[in-house]
Amino acid sequence: MIPLRDYQEELLNGVYNSMSKGNKNIMVQSPAGSGKSVTMSEVARRATDKGNRVLFIVHRRELVSQIKGTFIANDVDMELCHIGMVQTVANRIKNGKEPTPAIILVDEAHHSLAKTYTNIFESFPKAYVYGFTATPWRMSNKGFTEVFEELILGKSVQWLIDNKRLAPFKYYSKNLMNDNKLKHQSTGDFSNDSITLALEPRIYGDVIENYRKFANNKKTIIYTHNVESSKTVAEKFNEKGYKALQVDGKTHKQQRELAMEMFREGKVNILVNAELYGEGVDVPDCECVILLRPTESLTLFIQQTMRAMRYQPNKQAVIIDHVGNYARHGLPNTEHDWYEHFKGSDKKSKSNNTIPIKECPECFGVVESAYTICPYCGCEFPKEEPQELSIDETAELEEVTEEMITLNFKTPEECNNMKELSELGKSLGYKPGWAYIQGKRLGLIKK
């Protein structure tokens, strides 16, 4: 049996409290790396101990054996528990081969509004549905209330770092916040047009030079924006004497598994990939991630950056962001209003002219732009011309902190006093009179 940590027990208590209020479909948010598989295995263990049948849905074939291992280690009665990929489960239901579950568990539940998932839920109307995700967020901003009645919130990323459940991190990038392309509106905030200009798809800095500078010889996963660039990057690392392997969505399954095995065993230090190693891949001793692809997806950003933050004693994760993704999404420990995202709104997510990722119209899966067929449901995407990124190898990368981002994203309306207004004015390059005018407008100066 695997003992639950205090915060995992807290999540389960939240689920049971929600059930006591009459809720049947419940979404649970807990950060990447917080042990959602273990928490879900405990739900399954308690259910199967009482003779209840459990169905666990995952969206990638590779995750089935990983999850099975956790469930078996936690003494789940596997005679009463079926773990299957969403497509496989859908086919079994169609053929009358899926026994009726009392509980349906959903991994990476931000996919769960997809038709394939909702069809499964509708096939078993009496079952409880518990969906687990690090990011209850959809590109369309439509929320999840069509399927789930309540959201149970887990601990924050910062709490997990402070309590030695996730590794602390250092984050390096180009300081786009003070980029001279950013023009200010009269309110002191950046104008949308200038943000778009500053965040045009571009790779900042020399990839190998910055790896050597900030993370030399650390076990590293590199995310690139297409297959061609992943091959080029791997080649460059190997030329410089590093052991790097390249994999992508079209790499044969056995080759991909071998690459991951060699990475886990330390036979190669660097895995360069396109379209892979986002959700669900567990490599606790990965110490560094390098971002070479801009993304508008908060889910993708969090999954990728936190791949290096699995806890190990004395480990400090290093995130090297060559594309300024932090300017779109903050840092891995930036707080998000998950309740707001869960409820949804009519507004569409802001587009920052980044390399497009796709949201599949059939299953809502968020995938890399290089895919021609959705890996989740098989839907064919219309043909697109691949976008190339311009490269500025001379750009200097520096450490990015939460304070930098907070200050630069702040508007006068968010300042609580004249001191904060004055600091904001200085950071934006305004004369002292600007803070006085804003203070008067906001009523911070007494008449």
C-alpha positions in Angstrom: 0.0 0.0 0.0 1.2 3.6 -0.8 0.6 6.0 2.2 -1.0 9.2 1.1 0.6 12.6 1.8 -1.5 15.1 3.9 -2.4 17.2 0.9 -3.5 14.2 -1.1 -5.7 13.1 1.8 -7.1 16.6 1.8 -8.1 16.3 -1.9 -9.9 13.1 -1.2 -11.8 14.6 1.7 -12.8 17.4 -0.7 -14.2 14.8 -3.1 -16.1 13.0 -0.4 -17.5 16.3 1.0 -18.7 17.2 -2.5 -20.4 13.8 -2.9 -22.2 14.4 0.4 -23.7 17.5 -1.2 -25.1 15.3 -3.9 -22.5 16.0 -6.6 -21.7 13.1 -8.9 -19.3 14.6 -11.5 -16.3 16.3 -9.7 -13.2 17.8 -11.1 -10.0 17.8 -9.0 -7.1 20.3 -9.6 -3.6 19.5 -8.3 -0.3 20.7 -9.8 1.8 18.7 -12.1 4.1 16.4 -10.1 1.9 16.4 -7.0 1.2 12.7 -7.3 -2.3 12.6 -8.9 -1.8 9.0 -10.0 -1.3 7.9 -6.3 -4.3 9.9 -5.2 -6.5 8.3 -7.9 -5.1 4.8 -7.0 -6.3 5.4 -3.5 -9.8 6.2 -4.8 -9.7 3.0 -6.8 -8.3 0.9 -3.8 -11.1 2.1 -1.5 -13.7 1.5 -4.1 -12.5 -2.0 -5.1 -12.1 -3.0 -1.4 -15.9 -2.5 -1.1 -16.5 -4.6 -4.3 -17.2 -1.6 -6.5 -16.0 -1.6 -10.1 -13.7 1.2 -11.4 -13.0 2.4 -14.9 -9.9 4.6 -15.4 -9.6 6.5 -18.7 -6.3 7.8 -20.0 -5.7 9.7 -23.3 -2.3 8.2 -24.3 -1.4 4.5 -24.8 2.0 5.0 -23.1 0.3 6.0 -19.8 -1.6 2.7 -19.3 1.3 0.6 -18.1 2.7 3.5 -16.0 -0.7 3.9 -14.2 -1.2 0.2 -13.8 2.1 -0.1 -12.0 1.0 2.6 -9.5 -2.4 0.9 -9.0 -0.9 -2.6 -8.4 1.6 -1.1 -5.9 -1.3 0.4 -4.0 -3.1 -2.9 -3.7 -6.0 -2.0 -6.1 -8.0 -5.1 -6.9 -7.3 -5.2 -10.7 -10.1 -7.8 -11.2 -12.5 -4.9 -10.5 -10.5 -2.1 -12.2 -10.0 -1.5 -15.9 -7.4 1.0 -17.1 -7.7 1.8 -20.7 -7.1 4.4 -23.4 -10.2 6.5 -24.2 -10.6 5.1 -27.8 -10.2 1.5 -26.5 -12.8 2.0 -23.8 -15.2 3.6 -26.4 -14.8 0.6 -28.7 -15.4 -1.9 -25.8 -18.6 0.0 -24.9 -19.7 -0.2 -28.5 -19.1 -3.9 -28.5 -20.8 -4.5 -25.1 -17.5 -5.6 -23.5 -17.1 -2.9 -20.9 -18.6 -3.9 -17.5 -20.7 -1.1 -15.8 -18.4 0.8 -13.4 -19.5 2.5 -10.1 -16.7 5.1 -10.5 -15.1 6.5 -13.6 -11.7 8.1 -13.0 -10.3 10.5 -15.7 -6.7 11.3 -16.1 -5.7 14.7 -17.6 -9.4 15.7 -17.3 -9.0 18.9 -19.3 -9.7 16.7 -22.3 -12.9 15.4 -20.8 -15.4 17.6 -22.8 -14.4 15.8 -25.9 -17.2 13.8 -27.5 -15.5 10.5 -27.0 -15.3 11.1 -23.2 -18.9 12.5 -22.8 -20.2 9.4 -24.8 -18.5 7.2 -22.2 -20.0 9.2 -19.3 -23.4 9.0 -20.9 -23.1 5.2 -21.3 -22.9 4.8 -17.5 -25.3 7.5 -16.2 -25.2 6.1 -12.6 -21.4 6.2 -12.3 -19.6 8.8 -10.3 -17.1 10.7 -12.5 -13.9 12.1 -10.9 -11.6 14.0 -13.3 -8.1 15.0 -12.2 -6.0 17.7 -13.9 -3.2 20.2 -13.1 -4.9 22.7 -15.4 -8.7 23.1 -15.6 -8.2 25.5 -18.6 -9.5 25.5 -22.2 -8.3 27.6 -25.0 -11.9 28.6 -25.8 -12.4 29.8 -22.2 -15.7 27.8 -22.1 -15.0 26.1 -18.8 -16.1 22.6 -17.6 -19.5 23.0 -16.1 -21.2 21.1 -18.9 -19.7 18.0 -17.4 -18.6 18.7 -13.8 -20.6 20.2 -11.0 -17.7 21.2 -8.7 -14.0 21.9 -8.7 -11.9 20.7 -5.8 -8.6 22.8 -5.5 -5.3 21.3 -4.5 -2.3 23.1 -2.9 -0.5 25.7 -4.9 2.8 25.1 -6.6 4.6 27.4 -4.2 3.2 25.5 -1.2 4.4 22.2 -2.7 7.9 23.7 -3.2 8.0 25.2 0.3 7.0 21.8 1.7 9.5 19.8 -0.3 7.0 18.1 -2.5 8.2 19.8 -5.7 11.7 21.0 -6.6 12.5 24.8 -6.4 13.5 26.3 -9.8 15.5 28.9 -11.5 14.0 30.4 -14.6 16.1 32.0 -17.4 14.9 33.9 -20.4 15.2 37.1 -22.4 13.9 40.0 -20.4 11.0 40.9 -22.7 9.3 42.8 -20.0 11.6 45.8 -20.6 11.9 45.3 -24.3 12.1 48.6 -26.1 9.4 47.4 -28.5 6.8 47.5 -25.6 5.0 50.8 -25.9 2.8 52.1 -23.1 -0.8 53.3 -23.1 -1.9 56.3 -21.1 -2.9 53.9 -18.3 0.7 52.7 -18.0 -0.1 49.3 -19.2 1.5 47.8 -22.4 -0.5 48.2 -25.6 -1.7 45.0 -27.1 -0.1 45.7 -30.5 3.3 46.3 -28.9 3.1 43.1 -26.8 2.3 41.2 -30.0 5.3 42.8 -31.7 7.6 41.9 -28.7 6.3 38.4 -28.6 6.6 37.6 -32.3 7.8 34.0 -32.8 11.5 34.1 -32.2 14.3 32.1 -30.5 16.4 34.2 -28.2 20.0 33.2 -27.5 22.4 30.4 -28.4 20.8 27.2 -27.1 24.1 25.3 -26.4 25.9 28.3 -24.9 23.0 28.9 -22.5 22.7 25.2 -21.6 26.5 25.2 -20.8 26.1 28.4 -18.8 23.0 27.5 -16.7 22.6 23.7 -16.7 25.8 22.0 -17.9 25.5 18.2 -17.9 22.1 18.3 -16.2 19.5 15.7 -17.4 17.4 17.8 -19.9 14.3 17.6 -22.0 14.2 20.1 -24.9 10.8 21.1 -26.5 11.1 22.3 -30.1 8.4 23.7 -32.4 8.7 21.1 -35.2 10.4 17.9 -36.2 13.0 19.5 -38.4 14.2 21.8 -35.7 14.3 19.0 -33.1 16.7 17.0 -35.4 18.9 20.1 -36.0 19.1 20.9 -32.2 20.0 17.2 -31.3 22.7 17.2 -34.1 24.2 20.5 -32.7 24.4 19.1 -29.2 26.1 15.9 -30.4 28.6 17.8 -32.4 29.6 19.7 -29.2 30.2 16.4 -27.4 26.9 16.1 -25.5 24.9 12.8 -25.7 21.6 13.8 -27.2 18.7 11.8 -28.7 15.9 13.1 -30.9 12.4 11.8 -30.9 9.1 13.0 -32.3 5.5 11.9 -32.8 6.4 9.8 -35.8 9.3 8.0 -34.2 8.6 4.3 -33.9 7.1 3.4 -30.5 10.0 1.0 -29.6 12.6 3.7 -30.5 10.7 6.2 -28.3 10.7 3.7 -25.4 14.3 2.9 -25.8 15.2 6.7 -25.9 13.3 7.2 -22.7 14.9 4.2 -21.1 18.4 5.5 -22.0 17.5 8.9 -20.7 16.3 7.4 -17.4 19.4 5.3 -17.0 21.7 8.3 -17.7 23.1 6.9 -21.0 22.0 10.1 -22.7 21.7 13.4 -20.9 19.5 15.3 -23.4 16.2 14.3 -25.1 15.2 16.7 -27.9 11.6 16.3 -28.9 8.7 17.7 -30.9 5.1 16.7 -30.1 6.0 14.5 -27.1 6.7 14.5 -23.4 4.0 17.0 -22.4 1.4 15.4 -20.3 1.8 12.4 -17.9 5.5 11.5 -18.5 7.2 10.9 -15.2 11.0 11.3 -15.1 11.8 12.4 -11.5 15.5 13.0 -12.2 15.0 15.3 -15.1 16.6 18.5 -13.8 16.2 20.9 -16.7 13.8 21.8 -19.5 14.6 24.0 -22.5 11.7 25.7 -24.3 12.3 26.4 -28.0 8.7 26.8 -29.0 6.3 29.6 -28.1 2.8 28.4 -27.0 -0.5 30.1 -26.2 -1.6 27.1 -24.2 -1.3 27.6 -20.5 -1.8 23.8 -20.1 1.2 23.0 -22.4 3.4 25.6 -20.7 2.7 24.3 -17.2 3.2 20.6 -18.3 6.4 21.4 -20.1 8.1 23.7 -17.5 7.2 21.5 -14.5 8.6 18.3 -16.2 11.9 19.3 -14.4 10.3 20.0 -11.0 9.6 16.5 -9.7 11.0 16.4 -6.2 14.3 14.9 -5.3 16.4 15.9 -2.2 18.8 18.9 -3.0 17.5 19.2 -6.6 17.0 22.6 -8.1 15.2 22.6 -11.5 16.5 24.8 -14.3 14.1 26.2 -16.9 15.6 27.9 -19.9 13.0 29.7 -21.9 14.4 30.9 -25.3 11.0 32.0 -26.6 9.6 34.3 -23.8 6.7 32.0 -22.8 6.8 33.5 -19.3 5.6 36.8 -20.7 2.4 35.0 -21.8 1.9 32.8 -18.8 4.0 33.9 -15.8 6.2 31.3 -14.1 5.4 27.7 -13.0 4.5 29.0 -9.5 2.4 31.9 -10.7 -1.1 31.7 -9.1 -4.1 31.2 -11.5 -7.7 31.6 -10.8 -8.7 28.0 -11.5 -12.3 28.6 -10.3 -12.7 31.3 -13.0 -11.2 29.0 -15.7 -13.4 26.1 -14.5 -16.6 28.2 -14.7 -15.5 29.7 -18.1 -16.5 32.9 -19.8 -17.5 34.2 -23.2 -14.1 35.8 -23.8 -11.7 34.0 -26.1 -8.1 33.5 -24.9 -5.8 36.3 -26.0 -3.7 35.5 -29.1 -0.1 36.6 -29.0 0.9 35.7 -32.5 2.8 32.7 -31.3 3.4 29.5 -33.2 -0.2 28.1 -33.4 -1.1 25.0 -31.4 -4.2 23.2 -32.4 -7.3 22.4 -30.4 -8.9 19.4 -32.1 -12.5 20.2 -33.1 -13.6 16.7 -32.4 -12.0 15.9 -29.0 -10.7 19.3 -27.8 -7.2 17.8 -27.3 -4.5 20.5 -27.4 -1.7 19.3 -29.7 1.5 20.7 -31.4 1.0 22.4 -34.7 3.1 19.8 -36.5 0.4 17.1 -36.1 -1.6 16.3 -39.2 -3.9 13.7 -37.4 -5.1 14.2 -33.8 -3.3 11.6 -31.6 -6.3 11.4 -29.3 -9.2 10.7 -31.6 -7.8 10.3 -35.2 -9.4 13.5 -36.6 -7.5 14.8 -39.7 -6.4 18.4 -39.5 -6.5 20.6 -42.7 -3.1 21.2 -44.2 -1.0 24.1 -42.9 2.3 25.7 -43.9 4.8 25.2 -41.1 6.0 28.5 -39.5 9.7 29.2 -39.2 11.1 30.9 -36.2 13.7 33.7 -36.6 16.7 33.2 -34.3 18.6 35.9 -32.4 21.7 34.1 -31.1 23.2 37.3 -29.6 20.3 37.8 -27.1 21.4 37.6 -23.5 19.3 35.4 -21.2 18.9 36.3 -17.5 17.1 35.0 -14.5 13.4 35.9 -14.4 11.7 36.3 -11.1 8.0 36.6 -10.0 8.7 40.2 -8.8 9.8 41.2 -12.3 6.7 39.9 -13.9 4.3 41.2 -11.2 5.8 44.7 -11.5 5.7 44.8 -15.3 2.2 43.4 -15.6 0.8 45.8 -13.0 -1.6 48.6 -13.9 -2.1 51.8 -11.9 -5.5 50.4 -10.8 -3.7 47.5 -9.1 -1.5 49.8 -7.0 -2.6 50.2 -3.3 -0.6 53.4 -2.5 1.6 56.2 -3.9 4.8 54.2 -3.2 3.6 51.4 -5.5 2.5 53.9 -8.1 5.9 55.6 -8.0 7.7 52.3 -8.4 5.5 51.3 -11.3 6.1 54.7 -12.9 9.9 54.3 -12.5 9.8 50.7 -14.0 7.9 52.1 -17.0 10.3 55.0 -17.5 7.8 57.7 -16.7 8.6 61.0 -15.0 7.5 61.5 -11.3 4.5 63.6 -12.4 2.9 60.5 -13.9 2.5 58.8 -10.5 1.0 62.0 -9.1 -1.6 62.3 -11.9 -2.5 58.6 -11.6 -2.7 58.9 -7.8 -5.1 61.8 -8.1 -7.2 60.0 -10.6 -7.5 56.9 -8.3 -8.1 58.9 -5.1 -4.8 57.9 -3.5 -3.9 61.5 -2.9 -6.0 63.2 -0.2 -7.3 66.7 -1.1 
